[in-house]
Amino acid sequence: MLSRTADHLFWMARYTERAENTARMLDVQHQAALLPPPDAGIGAAERATEHLDWRGLLGISELTEAYTARHGAIEAGNVLDFMVRDMDNLSSIQSCLRAARENARAVRGAITTEVWETINQTWLESWRLLADGRFARDPGEYFEWVKNRSHLSRGVTSGTMLQDEAFHFLRIGTFLERADNTARLLDVKFHALQAEFHGSANGRVQEYDFYYWSSVLRSVSGFEVYRKVYRDVITPERVAELLILRPDMPRSLAACVLEGTGHLRAVANRRSHETLRRAGQLNAELQYGQVDEIMATGLHAWLTRFLERINDLGGGISQDFLAA
């Protein structure tokens, strides 16, 4: 396969996954903002937490500076507009859908007609949904639509494409992007909560634990999974274990690296030995790791290192397969 073809397939999958991940995080925060206000005794803390969550959404994608340069103060409406329709923001949902469509158009010969029509229709319908005011009337409906279109894209890919090199590069891009997003989400949420409630009474922190970690789990479709696995109250340590070490949780780091390593092995060549070795090493650490060890060394430090290694794998894949 030509390197430029592999490159387009890889990034087509990454941008599709990125659009879905952004929609997931925005949907959860939007729904949380619609909840009834708490009693007067905790209203100030709740408002601070809401502001923290909108800032955290920008921090996950490293867009805080770009947003403030464009809009100034963090406000929910401006954040939604910036993360959904702003074409100058390369990580907005619309920008990601456009990039996925352009990469798919460049390799129409390597994908099936059904895959191309799904991605192209997603791009066209997304503009129509924004233009007719449906997003303004009900952002939650739009976010659900984006998620469903991403599910449809993956389903059509798995159901119609030959599982050859093209398919493997699509899956590598998907799981690399998903692992990066899950790690960023965990890092920002844990770090932000600790900073917000540093020095606060323990009881107040506990008041928000259930709602805060529920929103984190819902952003990765993990709330029902958590209840099924643990059948107990939600604790930060178990959230970390579920989203890092459980290979049976589809969006966990362990599951993403396991799947990505398998597809990387399927397209391995003479140049990719070192990249495959690093992927296998990271996969082994996740398969046999323990959450107590991760928390003892510091979750922020561990996740920072994980993101560095994921970015390193992305660079290795680009060098081994995607660079001309």
C-alpha positions as a printed NumPy array, in Angstrom:
array([[  0.   ,   0.   ,   0.   ],
       [  1.222,   3.514,  -0.815],
       [  2.229,   5.512,   2.232],
       [ -0.051,   8.416,   1.299],
       [ -3.023,   6.05 ,   1.088],
       [ -2.252,   4.627,   4.52 ],
       [ -1.865,   8.184,   5.828],
       [ -5.326,   9.232,   4.58 ],
       [ -6.96 ,   6.118,   6.031],
       [ -5.202,   6.552,   9.367],
       [ -6.308,  10.181,   9.726],
       [ -9.792,   9.575,   8.395],
       [-10.369,   7.207,  11.305],
       [ -8.714,   9.523,  13.832],
       [-10.824,  12.522,  12.873],
       [-14.04 ,  10.5  ,  12.947],
       [-13.194,   9.221,  16.421],
       [-12.19 ,  12.719,  17.562],
       [-15.526,  14.186,  16.481],
       [-17.346,  11.512,  18.485],
       [-15.18 ,  12.022,  21.557],
       [-15.78 ,  15.781,  21.468],
       [-19.532,  15.226,  21.116],
       [-19.487,  12.849,  24.09 ],
       [-17.771,  15.317,  26.406],
       [-19.898,  18.273,  25.315],
       [-23.096,  16.259,  25.695],
       [-22.315,  15.208,  29.259],
       [-21.425,  18.739,  30.326],
       [-24.47 ,  20.218,  28.582],
       [-26.774,  17.732,  30.31 ],
       [-25.138,  18.486,  33.672],
       [-25.744,  22.201,  33.159],
       [-29.489,  21.524,  32.761],
       [-29.822,  19.962,  36.215],
       [-31.809,  21.927,  38.822],
       [-29.654,  24.299,  40.92 ],
       [-28.544,  22.933,  44.293],
       [-29.612,  24.43 ,  47.603],
       [-28.134,  27.744,  48.661],
       [-25.604,  26.131,  50.949],
       [-23.597,  24.609,  48.11 ],
       [-24.59 ,  26.816,  45.2  ],
       [-21.271,  28.674,  45.013],
       [-19.274,  25.452,  44.917],
       [-21.593,  24.008,  42.262],
       [-21.189,  27.079,  40.063],
       [-17.422,  26.88 ,  40.483],
       [-17.495,  23.233,  39.496],
       [-19.572,  23.998,  36.388],
       [-17.021,  26.63 ,  35.332],
       [-14.281,  24.121,  36.058],
       [-15.934,  21.544,  33.781],
       [-16.172,  23.912,  30.807],
       [-12.535,  24.854,  31.304],
       [-11.672,  21.184,  31.591],
       [-13.287,  20.464,  28.213],
       [-10.958,  22.986,  26.623],
       [ -7.996,  21.649,  28.577],
       [ -8.547,  18.097,  27.368],
       [ -7.935,  19.235,  23.79 ],
       [ -5.305,  21.81 ,  24.79 ],
       [ -7.498,  24.611,  23.423],
       [ -7.772,  26.92 ,  26.435],
       [ -5.398,  29.525,  25.015],
       [ -6.984,  29.416,  21.561],
       [-10.442,  29.868,  23.079],
       [ -9.508,  32.749,  25.382],
       [ -7.751,  34.536,  22.534],
       [-10.973,  34.343,  20.532],
       [-13.709,  34.681,  23.163],
       [-12.125,  35.829,  26.419],
       [-14.073,  34.649,  29.473],
       [-15.256,  31.048,  29.543],
       [-19.008,  30.896,  28.922],
       [-21.037,  27.821,  28.076],
       [-22.533,  29.177,  24.845],
       [-19.191,  30.328,  23.502],
       [-17.501,  27.039,  24.401],
       [-20.232,  25.077,  22.606],
       [-19.922,  27.242,  19.504],
       [-16.118,  27.032,  19.57 ],
       [-16.089,  23.244,  19.969],
       [-18.889,  22.483,  17.509],
       [-19.019,  24.832,  14.521],
       [-15.877,  27.011,  14.592],
       [-13.938,  26.014,  11.474],
       [-10.879,  27.951,  12.675],
       [-10.68 ,  25.464,  15.549],
       [ -9.174,  22.375,  13.931],
       [-10.5  ,  20.195,  16.758],
       [-14.139,  21.324,  16.512],
       [-16.689,  18.721,  15.488],
       [-17.252,  20.379,  12.114],
       [-13.524,  20.636,  11.41 ],
       [-13.042,  16.963,  12.288],
       [-15.953,  15.843,  10.104],
       [-14.596,  17.9  ,   7.216],
       [-11.095,  16.456,   7.663],
       [-12.475,  12.902,   7.811],
       [-14.458,  13.523,   4.62 ],
       [-11.496,  15.018,   2.755],
       [ -9.248,  12.108,   3.728],
       [-11.939,   9.637,   2.637],
       [-12.371,  11.438,  -0.691],
       [ -8.629,  11.13 ,  -1.341],
       [ -8.734,   7.323,  -1.   ],
       [-12.131,   6.38 ,  -2.424],
       [-10.492,   3.499,  -4.247],
       [ -9.31 ,   1.964,  -0.952],
       [-12.674,   2.08 ,   0.834],
       [-16.081,   0.713,  -0.103],
       [-18.86 ,   2.809,  -1.568],
       [-20.849,   2.366,   1.643],
       [-18.021,   3.779,   3.764],
       [-17.588,   6.811,   1.49 ],
       [-21.323,   7.527,   1.346],
       [-21.619,   7.295,   5.134],
       [-18.784,   9.755,   5.765],
       [-19.849,  12.129,   2.999],
       [-23.48 ,  12.119,   4.145],
       [-22.393,  12.786,   7.728],
       [-20.535,  15.9  ,   6.62 ],
       [-23.426,  17.21 ,   4.501],
       [-26.136,  16.491,   7.077],
       [-24.103,  18.036,   9.87 ],
       [-24.108,  21.371,   8.062],
       [-27.853,  21.113,   7.511],
       [-28.478,  20.398,  11.184],
       [-26.489,  23.473,  12.191],
       [-28.018,  25.693,   9.508],
       [-31.664,  24.892,  10.303],
       [-31.186,  25.752,  13.985],
       [-31.61 ,  22.244,  15.355],
       [-28.345,  22.454,  17.28 ],
       [-29.401,  25.734,  18.901],
       [-32.785,  24.269,  19.872],
       [-31.461,  21.005,  21.264],
       [-27.672,  20.526,  21.461],
       [-28.163,  17.111,  23.074],
       [-29.977,  15.813,  20.008],
       [-27.139,  16.982,  17.772],
       [-24.473,  15.356,  19.977],
       [-26.416,  12.095,  19.959],
       [-26.579,  12.293,  16.167],
       [-22.787,  12.766,  15.91 ],
       [-22.2  ,   9.751,  18.14 ],
       [-24.607,   7.609,  16.141],
       [-22.977,   8.614,  12.85 ],
       [-19.584,   7.621,  14.249],
       [-21.014,   4.261,  15.34 ],
       [-22.484,   3.838,  11.867],
       [-19.169,   4.652,  10.225],
       [-17.333,   2.014,  12.251],
       [-20.089,  -0.526,  11.661],
       [-20.089,   0.026,   7.905],
       [-16.295,  -0.214,   7.869],
       [-16.307,  -3.537,   9.72 ],
       [-19.253,  -4.889,   7.758],
       [-18.247,  -4.008,   4.186],
       [-14.457,  -3.673,   3.943],
       [-11.999,  -6.429,   3.243],
       [ -9.855,  -6.853,   6.343],
       [ -6.647,  -6.007,   4.551],
       [ -4.035,  -3.317,   5.173],
       [ -6.543,  -0.516,   4.56 ],
       [ -8.819,  -1.885,   7.274],
       [ -5.921,  -2.282,   9.714],
       [ -4.754,   1.317,   9.269],
       [ -8.295,   2.538,   9.891],
       [ -8.449,   0.583,  13.129],
       [ -4.992,   1.702,  14.239],
       [ -6.083,   5.326,  13.836],
       [ -9.31 ,   4.707,  15.744],
       [ -7.719,   3.067,  18.768],
       [ -4.773,   5.457,  18.939],
       [ -7.144,   8.44 ,  19.003],
       [ -9.436,   6.773,  21.538],
       [ -6.564,   5.94 ,  23.89 ],
       [ -5.275,   9.512,  23.679],
       [ -8.716,  10.944,  24.45 ],
       [ -9.449,   8.616,  27.389],
       [ -6.087,   9.392,  28.964],
       [ -6.599,  13.153,  28.536],
       [-10.093,  12.932,  29.994],
       [ -8.892,  11.065,  33.067],
       [ -5.907,  13.329,  33.582],
       [ -7.869,  16.579,  33.34 ],
       [-10.769,  15.365,  35.493],
       [ -8.601,  13.983,  38.306],
       [ -6.228,  16.932,  38.254],
       [ -8.992,  19.545,  38.107],
       [-11.03 ,  18.046,  40.949],
       [ -7.992,  17.905,  43.204],
       [ -7.169,  21.525,  42.445],
       [-10.746,  22.732,  42.931],
       [-11.295,  21.077,  46.291],
       [ -7.758,  21.34 ,  47.67 ],
       [ -8.127,  22.234,  51.306],
       [-11.927,  21.813,  51.311],
       [-13.732,  19.779,  53.91 ],
       [-13.836,  16.115,  53.053],
       [-17.605,  16.031,  53.338],
       [-18.023,  18.641,  50.629],
       [-15.79 ,  16.706,  48.241],
       [-17.894,  13.612,  48.838],
       [-21.06 ,  15.528,  47.965],
       [-19.832,  15.873,  44.398],
       [-18.103,  12.52 ,  43.993],
       [-21.1  ,  10.633,  42.631],
       [-22.195,  13.304,  40.144],
       [-18.674,  14.17 ,  39.081],
       [-17.465,  10.633,  38.427],
       [-20.811,   9.659,  36.923],
       [-20.294,  12.355,  34.3  ],
       [-16.793,  11.06 ,  33.589],
       [-18.12 ,   7.529,  33.132],
       [-21.017,   8.66 ,  30.945],
       [-18.634,  10.526,  28.65 ],
       [-17.08 ,   7.166,  27.717],
       [-20.311,   5.112,  27.939],
       [-18.989,   3.528,  31.102],
       [-21.675,   4.22 ,  33.718],
       [-23.68 ,   1.028,  33.17 ],
       [-20.441,  -0.932,  32.73 ],
       [-19.181,   0.348,  36.094],
       [-22.411,  -0.708,  37.823],
       [-22.215,  -4.161,  36.265],
       [-18.554,  -4.71 ,  37.155],
       [-18.373,  -3.233,  40.668],
       [-21.991,  -3.152,  41.913],
       [-21.015,  -0.536,  44.486],
       [-20.551,   3.193,  45.022],
       [-18.438,   5.104,  42.532],
       [-14.905,   5.805,  43.743],
       [-12.052,   7.55 ,  41.892],
       [ -9.766,   4.533,  42.224],
       [-12.28 ,   2.196,  40.607],
       [-13.01 ,   4.701,  37.85 ],
       [ -9.279,   4.797,  37.145],
       [ -9.057,   1.006,  37.189],
       [-12.021,   0.632,  34.816],
       [-10.775,   3.203,  32.319],
       [ -7.112,   2.192,  32.45 ],
       [ -6.706,  -1.508,  33.146],
       [ -9.932,  -3.327,  32.195],
       [ -9.417,  -4.89 ,  28.726],
       [-13.144,  -5.734,  28.562],
       [-14.105,  -2.042,  28.789],
       [-14.159,  -0.892,  25.111],
       [-12.764,   2.604,  25.742],
       [-10.199,   1.728,  28.384],
       [ -6.51 ,   2.316,  27.744],
       [ -5.843,  -1.419,  28.025],
       [ -8.481,  -2.276,  25.403],
       [ -7.306,   0.434,  23.   ],
       [ -3.638,  -0.537,  23.202],
       [ -4.467,  -4.256,  22.945],
       [ -6.546,  -3.747,  19.798],
       [ -4.136,  -1.245,  18.298],
       [ -1.163,  -3.544,  18.845],
       [ -2.96 ,  -6.404,  17.112],
       [ -3.67 ,  -4.328,  14.017],
       [ -0.159,  -2.893,  14.062],
       [  1.245,  -6.421,  14.098],
       [ -0.876,  -7.264,  11.058],
       [  0.799,  -4.554,   8.943],
       [  4.315,  -4.848,  10.405],
       [  7.223,  -4.411,   8.013],
       [ 11.007,  -4.375,   8.258],
       [ 11.036,  -0.782,   9.482],
       [  8.397,  -1.143,  12.183],
       [ 10.105,  -3.569,  14.574],
       [ 10.913,  -0.918,  17.174],
       [  7.453,   0.662,  17.031],
       [  5.824,  -2.755,  17.425],
       [  8.155,  -3.563,  20.324],
       [  7.175,  -0.35 ,  22.156],
       [  3.495,  -1.026,  21.532],
       [  3.859,  -4.57 ,  22.86 ],
       [  5.711,  -3.345,  25.932],
       [  2.985,  -0.809,  26.734],
       [  0.335,  -3.457,  26.132],
       [  2.036,  -5.854,  28.572],
       [  2.256,  -3.172,  31.263],
       [ -1.463,  -2.461,  30.96 ],
       [ -2.459,  -6.13 ,  30.879],
       [ -0.526,  -6.939,  34.055],
       [ -0.629,  -3.595,  35.857],
       [ -2.44 ,  -2.848,  39.109],
       [ -4.311,   0.329,  39.935],
       [ -2.7  ,   0.532,  43.395],
       [  0.73 ,   0.809,  41.787],
       [ -0.494,   3.522,  39.416],
       [ -2.12 ,   5.567,  42.184],
       [  0.937,   5.154,  44.424],
       [  3.271,   6.613,  41.798],
       [  0.823,   9.428,  41.006],
       [ -1.975,   9.216,  38.462],
       [ -1.111,  12.529,  36.818],
       [  2.512,  11.502,  36.319],
       [  1.479,   8.079,  35.015],
       [ -1.03 ,   9.5  ,  32.538],
       [  1.424,  12.152,  31.379],
       [  3.92 ,   9.41 ,  30.649],
       [  1.244,   7.332,  28.909],
       [  0.333,  10.247,  26.627],
       [  4.006,  10.702,  25.775],
       [  4.243,   7.037,  24.84 ],
       [  1.047,   7.154,  22.762],
       [  2.346,  10.205,  20.911],
       [  5.648,   8.394,  20.446],
       [  3.797,   5.422,  18.946],
       [  1.942,   7.775,  16.619],
       [  5.232,   9.265,  15.526],
       [  6.703,   5.813,  14.994],
       [  3.717,   4.727,  12.904],
       [  4.025,   7.869,  10.787],
       [  7.728,   7.245,  10.26 ],
       [  7.373,   3.524,   9.531],
       [  4.289,   3.543,   7.333],
       [  2.964,   6.994,   6.489],
       [  6.062,   9.   ,   5.543],
       [  6.985,   8.935,   1.864]])
